[in-house]
């Protein structure tokens, strides 16, 4: 479940990165995350990537994340 959540968030970040033609360096500067970590996250390396870092990238591209909790069927 965590991997799915991370993948969905990264997909949203990538959409903005492509639409706005942002470089990894620009995103690193905005998010205050090292460029090498930004590259790793955006290339799909989900190991050792925290939700906190992904949320920093979400904010850096001007998005907000919402989490919905509901009962299982």
Residue pairs with C-beta under 8 A, 6 or more apart in sequence:
2 51
3 46
5 51
6 46
6 49
6 51
6 54
7 44
7 46
9 51
9 54
9 55
9 57
9 58
9 65
10 41
10 42
10 44
10 54
10 57
12 58
12 63
13 42
13 54
13 57
13 58
13 61
13 63
14 42
16 22
16 61
16 62
16 63
17 27
17 42
17 61
20 61
22 61
24 35
24 38
24 39
24 42
25 35
27 33
27 38
27 42
27 57
27 60
27 61
28 34
28 35
28 37
28 38
30 60
30 61
31 38
31 53
31 56
31 57
31 59
31 60
32 56
33 41
33 53
33 56
33 57
37 53
38 57
40 49
41 49
41 53
41 54
41 57
55 65
58 64
58 65
